[in-house]
Amino acid sequence: MALAAVLVVVVRAIAVYAVVGALNATTDEGVPYSYQHVMVWGGLHTVVPVALVLSLPENVPFRHDLRVMVFGIAVLGTVVQGLLMPFVLHKTGVVG
């Protein structure tokens, strides 16, 4: 579960840096890297995966394991990332 949580953050980082980088290339006023770091760390998107895994039909293989993993990642992400957010905001210089 911890490995899956790390992979979620890594994939989110790839997506955020790629999309924001492309947008920054097309505008004069881009999003600073410090804000991009906060977007990666603060992406507490847990509602959609939980809703999707709860809607899986009974006959889906490994349904219980998927539920455990998604709920674990949601809790781990919310608690760990939520508690560390003030540190990230100060470390990136977004908040003084």
FENMO-V627961 format. One record per backbone hydrogen bond with DSSP energy under -1.0 kcal/mol. NH is the residue of the N-H (numbers start at 1). CO is the residue of the C=O. If there is no record, write none. Layout:
BEGIN
NH CO
NH CO
END
This chain:
BEGIN
5 1
6 2
7 3
8 4
9 5
10 6
11 7
12 8
13 9
14 10
15 11
16 12
17 13
18 14
19 15
20 16
21 17
22 18
23 19
24 20
25 21
36 32
37 33
38 34
39 35
40 36
41 37
42 38
44 42
45 43
46 44
50 46
51 47
52 48
53 49
54 50
55 51
60 57
63 60
66 62
67 63
68 64
69 65
70 66
71 67
72 68
73 69
74 70
75 71
76 72
77 73
78 74
79 75
80 76
81 77
82 78
83 79
84 80
88 84
89 85
90 86
91 87
92 88
94 89
95 89
END
